[in-house]
Every structure is written in C-alpha cells, then in structure tokens.
Amino acid sequence: WNNLDITDYEAVNSFLNDLGDLPVALINNAGVCIPGNILETTMKDIKEQFEVNFFAMVNLCKTYVDFCILNDIPGNIINIASTAGTGVRPDRFAYAASKAAVISFSLSLSESLKENNIKVYCISPEAFGSKMRFKICPDDDFENMLKADEVADFIISILDKDIPFLDGQNIIIRR
C-alpha cells in the first residue's frame, strides 16, 4: 500500500475493500508545503498543495464514509489541519489556504455524518518538528517544538476515551 495514490478514488476504494476489517479510524495526515509569496508561487505549486492537502483528504474521507455506511458500521475520521489554516502565512499562503479548507470541510462533514455514527475530528497542531518543517524552516528551534509523537499520543487518547464533545470542532494543540 506504500504506492497507493490517495488522489485516485477507485484505488483507495479498492484498498479499503481489500483490508477486510475496517480500521478503527481514518487519519488524514498527508501534507505538502511549497513556500513562496504570490509572485513566486506557480499555479502548479498551488494546485499540488491543494491536491495533497485537501483533495486527497476529501477522496479518502468519501471512500471511508461510503465503506462505513455500506457496511452499517461506526467510524472515526481524524483530519490533520494546521494552525496555519487559522492565521496569516504570507510566504506559505497556498499551504495555509489548503489547511483552512481542511478545517472548514471537517466541521461541515462532522455535522453531516452525525446520523451515521461517524465522528470527524479536526486537529490543528502548531508547528512541529517534521521533515517538511525542517525542509522549509531549517533554522527553527526544533528542540522546543511540538513533537510528532505528542500529536500521535493526543490522537490515540481521543480514540481511546471517545470524548463526545471533541468531534465537530477545530482542536488546536500547542506545546
């Protein structure tokens, strides 16, 4: 599954059906950031960021929701956005806009899936020490940033505790 094209609905649908048992949750964590202001950034770069950060997530959500509803089973969707989607990022405007789209989509999807017993969580971590962050901001203080395993632990705690009031909102996590 390492070569799965998450932008291909049929490939994702086939992958999910081949799994047999549905995972406890769908976690959409893919992300790409191509820094640049409006004058430097090409339309190709903008489209790539939306394709990976937003449209692939929508594709995965649609496939997962279809599978859950068809099999009459509950589900959990966790979409990873970013605090960039809630603020100003002049040199990362396309990334910020695509993450804002993730937030809006997640909140709307949560409301529309309540009757199907599918919970949707939107997590917006502050900057954390990922490979992508190191690539775009190599001079950042990575030692004092939020760590990827801290975000993962938070996600696990949401799924383990099934806290009813956390779905349907943008959850900002900071260190």
C-alpha positions in Angstrom: 0.0 0.0 0.0 3.1 2.3 0.1 2.4 3.2 -3.6 -1.3 3.9 -3.1 -2.3 7.1 -5.0 -4.6 8.7 -2.4 -6.0 11.1 -5.1 -7.4 8.1 -7.0 -10.9 7.3 -5.6 -11.1 3.8 -7.2 -7.6 2.8 -6.0 -8.5 4.0 -2.4 -11.8 2.2 -2.6 -10.2 -1.0 -3.7 -7.6 -0.7 -1.0 -10.2 -0.3 1.8 -12.2 -3.2 0.5 -9.1 -5.4 0.3 -8.4 -4.7 4.0 -11.3 -6.8 5.2 -11.6 -5.4 8.6 -12.1 -1.6 8.7 -9.6 0.3 10.7 -10.8 2.0 13.9 -10.1 5.4 12.3 -9.1 7.1 9.2 -6.3 9.5 9.9 -5.5 12.0 7.1 -2.0 13.3 7.8 -0.6 13.9 4.3 0.8 17.4 3.8 3.0 19.4 1.5 4.2 23.0 1.7 5.9 24.8 -1.1 6.9 28.2 0.3 6.7 31.3 -1.7 4.7 34.5 -2.0 2.0 35.2 -4.6 4.6 36.4 -7.1 7.0 33.5 -6.7 4.5 30.6 -6.5 3.4 28.9 -9.7 -0.1 27.7 -10.3 1.4 24.2 -10.4 2.7 24.6 -6.9 -0.6 25.9 -5.6 -2.5 23.0 -7.3 -0.1 20.4 -5.8 -0.6 21.7 -2.3 -4.4 21.6 -2.7 -4.3 18.2 -4.4 -2.3 16.6 -1.5 -3.5 18.7 1.5 -7.2 18.9 0.6 -8.5 16.9 -2.4 -6.7 13.6 -1.4 -8.2 14.0 2.1 -11.7 14.5 0.6 -11.1 11.4 -1.5 -10.1 9.3 1.5 -13.0 10.6 3.6 -15.5 9.9 0.8 -14.2 6.3 0.4 -14.1 5.7 4.1 -17.6 7.1 4.7 -19.0 5.1 1.7 -17.5 1.9 3.3 -18.8 2.7 6.8 -22.4 3.4 5.5 -22.5 0.5 3.2 -21.4 -1.9 6.0 -23.5 -0.1 8.7 -20.6 0.4 11.0 -19.5 3.4 13.1 -16.3 5.3 12.1 -13.8 7.9 13.2 -12.1 10.4 10.9 -9.2 12.5 12.0 -8.1 15.2 9.7 -4.8 16.9 10.4 -5.0 20.6 9.5 -2.6 23.2 11.0 -2.6 26.4 12.9 -1.5 27.8 9.5 -5.1 27.4 8.5 -6.3 29.8 11.1 -3.7 32.6 10.7 -1.7 34.7 8.3 1.2 32.9 6.4 2.3 35.3 3.6 5.1 33.1 2.3 3.1 29.9 2.7 -0.3 31.2 1.6 -1.3 28.2 -0.5 -0.5 25.8 2.3 -2.4 28.0 4.8 -5.4 28.2 2.4 -5.4 24.4 1.8 -5.3 23.8 5.6 -8.2 26.3 6.1 -10.1 24.2 3.6 -9.4 21.1 5.7 -10.8 22.8 8.8 -14.0 24.0 7.1 -14.5 20.7 5.3 -14.0 18.7 8.6 -16.5 20.8 10.5 -19.1 20.5 7.8 -18.5 16.8 7.4 -18.8 16.2 11.1 -22.3 17.8 11.2 -23.5 15.9 8.1 -22.3 12.4 9.4 -23.7 12.5 13.0 -26.7 10.4 12.0 -24.4 7.8 10.5 -22.4 7.4 13.8 -19.2 8.6 12.1 -17.3 11.1 14.1 -15.0 13.7 12.5 -12.2 15.4 14.4 -10.0 18.2 13.1 -6.6 18.6 14.7 -4.6 21.7 14.1 -1.2 21.4 15.6 1.1 24.3 15.9 4.5 24.0 14.1 6.2 20.7 15.0 9.5 19.1 14.1 8.5 17.2 10.9 10.7 16.6 7.9 8.6 19.0 6.0 9.1 21.7 8.6 12.9 21.1 8.6 12.9 21.5 4.9 11.1 24.8 4.7 12.4 26.3 8.0 15.8 24.7 8.7 16.8 27.4 11.2 13.8 26.8 13.6 14.4 25.7 17.2 13.2 22.1 16.7 14.2 21.1 20.2 11.4 23.2 21.8 8.7 22.4 19.2 5.8 20.1 19.5 6.8 16.6 18.5 5.1 14.3 16.1 4.7 11.6 18.8 3.0 14.1 21.0 0.4 14.7 18.3 0.0 10.9 17.8 -0.5 10.4 21.5 -3.2 13.1 21.5 -5.0 11.3 18.6 -4.8 8.0 20.4 -6.2 9.5 23.6 -9.2 10.9 21.6 -9.9 7.4 20.1 -9.3 5.5 23.4 -11.5 7.8 25.5 -14.3 8.5 23.0 -14.8 12.0 24.3 -18.1 13.1 22.8 -17.6 16.9 22.7 -14.3 16.9 20.7 -15.7 16.0 17.3 -17.1 18.7 15.1 -14.6 21.4 16.1 -11.1 22.5 15.2 -8.9 21.3 18.0 -5.7 23.4 18.3 -2.8 21.8 20.1 0.2 23.6 21.3 3.1 22.7 23.5 
